[in-house]
Amino acid sequence: MDTILAGDIGGTNTRLALVDAADPATHRFSRIYPSGDYESLEAIVDRFVAEARDELQEFKPQRVGMGIAGPVDGRVAQVTNLPWRIDADRLSERLGADRVILLNDFTAISYAIPHLAAGDLHKLGRGEPVAQEPIAVLGAGTGLGEGFLVWSGERYRSIASEGGHTDFAPRNPLEIRLLQYLLGKFGRVSYERVLSGRGLVSIYEFFRDMEGMEEPADLAEEMRHNDPAAVISKRGMARENPICDRALDLFCVVYGAEAGNLALKTLAKGGVYLSGGIAAKILPRIEEGGFRYAFEQKGRFTAFLESVPTWVITHPQPGLLGAALAAAEL
């Protein structure tokens, strides 16, 4: 049996699965590990191997595919939000696998897009995809990932990008004030500083510290004991508190604006897909209109962007699927 070890390596979680090359979408064995609890990917792989052998009584992957939240340089990758350096040759030796491929995490997600079913997607806005035209993908989570696909003449091929680290471009006085606030904190402001879990917290702090919005005592207490981004998102979705509501609205608007930027840069007539850990969780708020309005409002290119469809990926693990598909092609 031709077995693949697939991985989706993020700043928050590391997902690993054993799949058959003939059926990369079906997991024979899988686990999720908190990335920050381990000193390296190798430490997680060692634990996974031990658990897989206990369950399956065997462990011999012939191929390995790893989607990594960070830049990949040939056979080596550096995780952006962790001090992890991942070496494909070391993984090959450690696992006894003949073929190992490292991909940027959004390159891996891009691999999965042509294989997603209708039930794995939720459409936003008007427009229909044009066959064989470029496709763009981006997603806010621990960071902001971006990538795109181009037609090669036979199939779509995935292109890596670090577009989430480009400079944040405010579009109105409120966003200019947000930029000024973040410049004071960070010196340089990328889109990831706004469109990420930590970015949502920064938007909240901007409304509290610079716009004079009240922070209720119970909200401050809850954020001290829980993930602040999750608290802000939960309360914003429930419209329980004006400052969380406002922060989530601005997050969705900036998200739409950057999605539109990526669509213009790639001429994504094939559509734009949202992945990452946040979009599916706040889908009702994204649907309300601010996202698509900001996506479309690009001056002379508004009519073009009105014709470009957008989707939220609801598949639970597109990066893991894409990493397995990439390994299956080796």
Buried (B, 14 or more C-beta within 10 A) or exposed (E): EEBBBBBBBBBBBBBBBBBBBEEBBEBBBBBEBEBEEBEBBBEBBBBBBEBBEEEEEEBEBBBBBBBBBBBBEEBBBBBBBBEBEBBBEBBBEBBEBEBBBBBBBBBBBBBBBBBBEEEBBBBBBEBEBBEBBBBBBBBBBBBBBBBBBBBEEEEBBBBBBBBBBBEBEBEEEBBEBBBEBBEEEEEEBBBBBBBBBBBBBBBBBBBBEEEEBEBBEEBEEBBEEEEBBBBBBBBBBEEEBBBBBBBBBBBBBBBBBBBBBBBBBBBBBBBBBBBBBBBBBBBEBBBEBBBBBBBBBBEEBEEBBBEBBBBBBBBEBBBBBBBBBBBBEB
